[in-house]
Amino acid sequence: MSQLEVNKIIPQGSGTALQIGESGDTITLPSGSTLTLTNATLNLPSAAVDGSSITTLNGSNISSGTIANARLTGSGSLTINGTSVALGSSVTIPTETRPTFSSVTPSTIENTQYTVTIAGTNFVSIPLVTAINSTTGAQFIADEVSFTSSTSIAAKFTIGTDGTYLLYIENPDGNAVQTSAVLTVSDAPAWQTGAGTLGTFSAGENVGTITITCTDATSFSILSGALPGGLSLNSAATNATITGTESGASSDTTYNFTVRATDAQAQTADRAFSISISTAISNSVRWGF
C-alpha cells in the first residue's frame, strides 16, 4: 500500500470540484482525526460517513457531531421538534409551554367524592387530571374538572382506595406535568360510641373506666366544655378512657363536653357527651321503738 503525505490539497482553479476516490471506494478517517468544515458546503448525495450515532440526511448518512458554521445542502429537509426545515434554510423552532404544579388543597381527602383545588401555571381549558396510586399505579380520572384560570383548576375525585397519590395534569395540546405523591386518601375517624350521656355518678365517687371508641383515630382531646373535677381523658389509638374520682361538686351538676378524635392524616371527628354528678343522699334512716 502506497502512502502520500501532504499538508494541503487544492484543486486546480478557483471553484473547481475536487474528487477523492471513485465509486465503490472507501474513504476512512482514522479514530481521533478531525474533519473541519468551516463556512463550507457539504454535499452528501447517497454517501455514507462511518461512525456511531448515524443520522440520515437527504438519503445520506452522517455521524452525529458538530460541523461549525457549515451548510448542509440538497433538496431534502430535517424535522426538528415537529417542524420541517429545508436544507440550506432556517426556521424558528416553537417552544413548548408545559403546565407546572404548585400545590393541592386540601392535600388529604376521604374516599368519598371530594373536590380539590390545584394551583400551578400554564393550565389550558380544560385539562385532564388523573390521580395515580404511588404504590400500585392504579389510576383514577377526575369525575369533573373546572377551569378557573391558567393558575387554578378544581378536580372532583371519587377514590375508593386509601393511599398516597401522584397527580397527572395534561392540557388539550398534550403538554403535561406529573407530580410526586402530593395527595393522601384516608378514611376519616368514625365514632362508634353514641353521643349523649356517659352515666350518672355520686359526688366523690370513683367512676372506674369509661371507654369511648372512634375507629382510625390516633388521639383524642377535649375540644370544648369540661369533665367533672377529678376526672381526666386518657388518649390512645382507636379508643380513649375517662377515669378518676369526682371532686368539687356541691350540687347536682351535668357536665357537657365535646371530644375531638384525630387520625394520622390530621382528619378529625367531634362528638358531644355529658356526665352527671349527683349529691343527693341515697341512704334511708329507719326509726325503731
Buried (B, 14 or more C-beta within 10 A) or exposed (E): EEEEEEEEEEEEEEEEEEEEEEEEEEEEEEEEEEEEBEEEEBEBEEEBBEBEEEEEBBEBBBBEEEBEEBEBBBEBBBEEEEEEBEBEEEEEEEEEEBBBBEEBEBEBBBBEEBBBBBBBBBBBEEBBBBBBBBEEEBEBEBEEBBEEEEBBBBBBBEBEEBBBBBBBBBBEEEBBBEBEBBBBBBBBBEBEBEEEEBEEBBBEBEBEEBEBEBBBBBBBEBBEEEBBBBBEBEBEEBBBBBBBBBEEBEEEBEBEBBBBBBBBBEBBBBBEBBBBBBEEEEEEEEEEE
